[in-house]
Amino acid sequence: MSTVSYELKKLSSKNIVSPKGFKAAGIHCGIKHKKKDLAILVSEVPASVAGVFTTNAVQAAPLKVTKETVYNSKKMQAIFVNSGNANACTGKQGIADAYEMQKLAANKLGIEPNLVGVASTGVIGELMKMEPVRSGVKNLEINGSLENAIDFSQAIMTTDTVMKNTAYSTIIDGIEVLIAGTAKGSGMIEPNMATMLGFITTDANIESDELQKALSEITDLTFNSITVDGDTSTNDTVLVLANGLAGNQPLTPTHPDWSNFYNAMKTVCEDLAKSIARDGEGATKLIEVEVDGAISDEEARKIAKTVVGSPLVKTAVFGCDANWGRIIAAVGYSGATVDPDKITIKIGNALMVEHGEPVPFSEDELIQILKANEVKIYVSLEQGTGHGLAWGCDLTYDYVQINASYRS
Amino acid sequence: MSTVSYELKKLSSKNIVSPKGFKAAGIHCGIKHKKKDLAILVSEVPASVAGVFTTNAVQAAPLKVTKETVYNSKKMQAIFVNSGNANACTGKQGIADAYEMQKLAANKLGIEPNLVGVASTGVIGELMKMEPVRSGVKNLEINGSLENAIDFSQAIMTTDTVMKNTAYSTIIDGIEVLIAGTAKGSGMIEPNMATMLGFITTDANIESDELQKALSEITDLTFNSITVDGDTSTNDTVLVLANGLAGNQPLTPTHPDWSNFYNAMKTVCEDLAKSIARDGEGATKLIEVEVDGAISDEEARKIAKTVVGSPLVKTAVFGCDANWGRIIAAVGYSGATVDPDKITIKIGNALMVEHGEPVPFSEDELIQILKANEVKIYVSLEQGTGHGLAWGCDLTYDYVQINASYRS
């Protein structure tokens, strides 16, 4: 879907410490019973930073702290993360704990606290156990090895079943520039970034303001276009650190290689977003919904998200049931401008509805299409030129099981 | 919650044919494999009528036909219903079939077609099998017996596990007036009336325009305040027939007994709405969310609906997990005006959060509260005087099972 520049190269063996000057670590400190739960990502030099955060009116304590770094310091050198506790709805003590985390990381690295971002993910409404964090920070052995990058990615996971990593290179001013990312999902994922954390590193040289504009745009097309269960979280955070060590001329939209950088960053975000959707709690498959012919791109995305978020569509895909009536019903209640007599729907390559009229289809063919681990739904509206994509996953017994007893 | 007048009397042995002059029938005609699937409700005389319909942009064929009767004829004498096929997204043939259904019922009763409403519920996107309807209509033996009222209520069911009926009497001009209702749920229930049908009968004397105003108001407080899965359907319809045979003076808001009638109708609608929520697909319990202190009643209802519709809240209630963090997160993403530091949350009578700070609670006590078949969640915002209620149900393995293979 994305216009991929020929300069873009996927680097499957690379990760968040591959761009020049990045290091990481991840350990078990004792917030969780056994799994890794404390992680740090560090740049050798203060980096330009951009961030996007949950739109939930109830925001976790670490977001308050991290937003100060992003919006006031406009530079970030380290991101300190814990999993197992979201430090959300924890009142004044929660704020104090988030500031303490910022300070613990700064002391460890010998840098100013306002160069540190913090992030938390896990149960809402329980106070942080700070003792494991205080002792854990001492045990973080930060370096630029592949093992440490993996430790970082694992330590930010909650109900995720797989690590989510991606990395690309592109060419700017004739220089190879790397951009990589890691993320965690996986329930409570919806529009505006729910219980997801995303951390992106690049050695590109770019000012924070330009980076922020690009990230905000790209987020709407990627992270904000996935949904697992429609719940938006208190903690969602995506941070991009750009430390400039590649040595290119500062990137702005008028730089001749701007589109190389922009596309690389968009592709990293899209990869991470799709990984999160595919690994939605209990999910067995990725669902991609593509809408064209809407009155605007925004409406197209809204429809795509409504369809991919419909519990009835999600269960039908899980059950390999070509129940396109649920798809058209979701298009109808999306709130977008549609003319029912102009709607065309395909599942995979199979035409289900053409201009509002049902088309006979082969149940056998559809079962094969729906059995795949990626299911694509295509909706055409003939109302305008708006185009949009959204990603989600099926709704399964396992989703219910995971979420019926999350705290226990 | 509702201000119940002392004149209101619940009549547990009464039903939709109890108000004077109503008759019904329900049979198996062959749209479904075995269960009843064709039903008719008839008034001896043309009745005043009010209707509310799905807000989905994609509307089933019978809605087009029924809206003409409600909005143009403003009188209705019969409602002809089938289950097993929604006659939605069925193009021009679907419209023709809906008109044929209207005509079949009119011919049977010897009345004008424009006095007949039609409604359908079931699978979307398959053409109606009209042959069973044509032969079935001949076999409908319409009378005012309890058995026939039950047959009607059963014949409109799809995945419902129980019939939904309620009846009340009230006093108007010193005369006993009856009002009764029946409804079907049960998946795809959300805001603006999703795959639900509701039929209400009364022998009150009231003009259609007054009846419509009352129904529209009451619908927002009742049917539009329930959610099962957030999917809104193509077919939702609530119709009220008021045939005037009780002989009271015409009801208007200035009639001294107006509030008796209004409260009776509201209570009928609330009973049906709660029955639908309680019988949501796969549900094991009813969840009621009450919000006060919002900036308006509308915002209070919006928050209540967001909380009761959150998949994470629903699964937590299913799992008897007092995960109030998910409740406060849903309050936060509802889009309403909230101050996190002023939010207070109770589950049952147990305080979980007070002014944004977690309150220690007994897990054992909470498990007992959450094990009940009705769970009440209370949210106070201290932003204003807005108050609202919403109802829903838990999200279970059975929801997934029912919906993974609905068409098969």
Chai-1 contact restraints between the chains, C-beta under 6 A:
chainA,res_idxA,chainB,res_idxB,connection_type,confidence,min_distance_angstrom,max_distance_angstrom,comment,restraint_id
A,N56,B,G332,contact,1.0,0.0,6.0,A-B,restraint_1
A,N56,B,Y333,contact,1.0,0.0,6.0,A-B,restraint_2
A,A57,B,G332,contact,1.0,0.0,6.0,A-B,restraint_3
A,A57,B,V338,contact,1.0,0.0,6.0,A-B,restraint_4
A,V58,B,I328,contact,1.0,0.0,6.0,A-B,restraint_5
A,V58,B,G332,contact,1.0,0.0,6.0,A-B,restraint_6
A,V58,B,P340,contact,1.0,0.0,6.0,A-B,restraint_7
A,C89,B,G325,contact,1.0,0.0,6.0,A-B,restraint_8
A,C89,B,I328,contact,1.0,0.0,6.0,A-B,restraint_9
A,G91,B,G356,contact,1.0,0.0,6.0,A-B,restraint_10
A,G91,B,E357,contact,1.0,0.0,6.0,A-B,restraint_11
A,I124,B,G325,contact,1.0,0.0,6.0,A-B,restraint_12
A,G125,B,W324,contact,1.0,0.0,6.0,A-B,restraint_13
A,G125,B,G325,contact,1.0,0.0,6.0,A-B,restraint_14
A,G125,B,P358,contact,1.0,0.0,6.0,A-B,restraint_15
A,M188,B,L312,contact,1.0,0.0,6.0,A-B,restraint_16
A,D229,B,P311,contact,1.0,0.0,6.0,A-B,restraint_17
A,D231,B,S310,contact,1.0,0.0,6.0,A-B,restraint_18
A,D231,B,L312,contact,1.0,0.0,6.0,A-B,restraint_19
A,T232,B,Y333,contact,1.0,0.0,6.0,A-B,restraint_20
A,T234,B,A329,contact,1.0,0.0,6.0,A-B,restraint_21
A,S310,B,D231,contact,1.0,0.0,6.0,A-B,restraint_22
A,P311,B,D229,contact,1.0,0.0,6.0,A-B,restraint_23
A,L312,B,M188,contact,1.0,0.0,6.0,A-B,restraint_24
A,L312,B,D231,contact,1.0,0.0,6.0,A-B,restraint_25
A,L312,B,N403,contact,1.0,0.0,6.0,A-B,restraint_26
A,T315,B,V400,contact,1.0,0.0,6.0,A-B,restraint_27
A,T315,B,N403,contact,1.0,0.0,6.0,A-B,restraint_28
A,T315,B,A404,contact,1.0,0.0,6.0,A-B,restraint_29
A,F318,B,A404,contact,1.0,0.0,6.0,A-B,restraint_30
A,G319,B,A404,contact,1.0,0.0,6.0,A-B,restraint_31
A,G319,B,S405,contact,1.0,0.0,6.0,A-B,restraint_32
A,D321,B,S405,contact,1.0,0.0,6.0,A-B,restraint_33
A,D321,B,R407,contact,1.0,0.0,6.0,A-B,restraint_34
A,N323,B,R407,contact,1.0,0.0,6.0,A-B,restraint_35
A,W324,B,G125,contact,1.0,0.0,6.0,A-B,restraint_36
A,G325,B,C89,contact,1.0,0.0,6.0,A-B,restraint_37
A,G325,B,I124,contact,1.0,0.0,6.0,A-B,restraint_38
A,G325,B,G125,contact,1.0,0.0,6.0,A-B,restraint_39
A,I328,B,V58,contact,1.0,0.0,6.0,A-B,restraint_40
A,I328,B,C89,contact,1.0,0.0,6.0,A-B,restraint_41
A,A329,B,T234,contact,1.0,0.0,6.0,A-B,restraint_42
A,G332,B,N56,contact,1.0,0.0,6.0,A-B,restraint_43
A,G332,B,A57,contact,1.0,0.0,6.0,A-B,restraint_44
A,G332,B,V58,contact,1.0,0.0,6.0,A-B,restraint_45
A,Y333,B,N56,contact,1.0,0.0,6.0,A-B,restraint_46
A,Y333,B,T232,contact,1.0,0.0,6.0,A-B,restraint_47
A,V338,B,A57,contact,1.0,0.0,6.0,A-B,restraint_48
A,P340,B,V58,contact,1.0,0.0,6.0,A-B,restraint_49
A,G356,B,G91,contact,1.0,0.0,6.0,A-B,restraint_50
A,E357,B,G91,contact,1.0,0.0,6.0,A-B,restraint_51
A,P358,B,G125,contact,1.0,0.0,6.0,A-B,restraint_52
A,Y397,B,Y397,contact,1.0,0.0,6.0,A-B,restraint_53
A,Y397,B,V400,contact,1.0,0.0,6.0,A-B,restraint_54
A,V400,B,T315,contact,1.0,0.0,6.0,A-B,restraint_55
A,V400,B,Y397,contact,1.0,0.0,6.0,A-B,restraint_56
A,N403,B,L312,contact,1.0,0.0,6.0,A-B,restraint_57
A,N403,B,T315,contact,1.0,0.0,6.0,A-B,restraint_58
A,A404,B,T315,contact,1.0,0.0,6.0,A-B,restraint_59
A,A404,B,F318,contact,1.0,0.0,6.0,A-B,restraint_60
A,A404,B,G319,contact,1.0,0.0,6.0,A-B,restraint_61
A,S405,B,G319,contact,1.0,0.0,6.0,A-B,restraint_62
A,S405,B,D321,contact,1.0,0.0,6.0,A-B,restraint_63
A,R407,B,D321,contact,1.0,0.0,6.0,A-B,restraint_64
A,R407,B,N323,contact,1.0,0.0,6.0,A-B,restraint_65
